[in-house]
């Protein structure tokens, strides 16, 4: 039976950079054709958190694309880490959806349902006004996020072949 991999975009698309996880997952899916022995699915998890437990539990490996905070980083810095080995400088207290996702994963741990979990996160610019536009710092972080995800999927036996050249800002605006 092939390994099942979930690329889960998390975030609130109503608040600009807070939606980067959702937008990035859509962007990556549009840009690359994935091939290999694993089944890879993409899900827009929005801010659903605990409602995602039945979905997440179906997978062997989950890559959560979201925002993160770091006391050593700056806006636009991207980080990739194993959820079981969260670096000390990473702080999930940036927004309500981050905290809820952290609690969701902790609850899954308690009952033994959490698959191997990695986080691909970027430090957002915190914007108070509603906007579907991403800031330039986040747009500039997308190539590093993309490269990181391609390398990780490659380590899992997958090949990422570029099939399109989508525009991350256009994807963000299409969320309207």
Secondary structure, DSSP 8 states (H G I E B T S, - for coil): ---EEEEEEES-TTBGGGGHHHHHHHHHHHHEEEEESSEEEEEEEET-GGGGHHHHTT-SEEEEEEE-EETT--TT-EEEEEGGG--TTEE--SSHHHHHHHHHHHHHHHHT---EEEEEEE------S-BS---HHHHHHHHHHHHHHHHHHHHTTEEEEE-----HHHHHHTT-
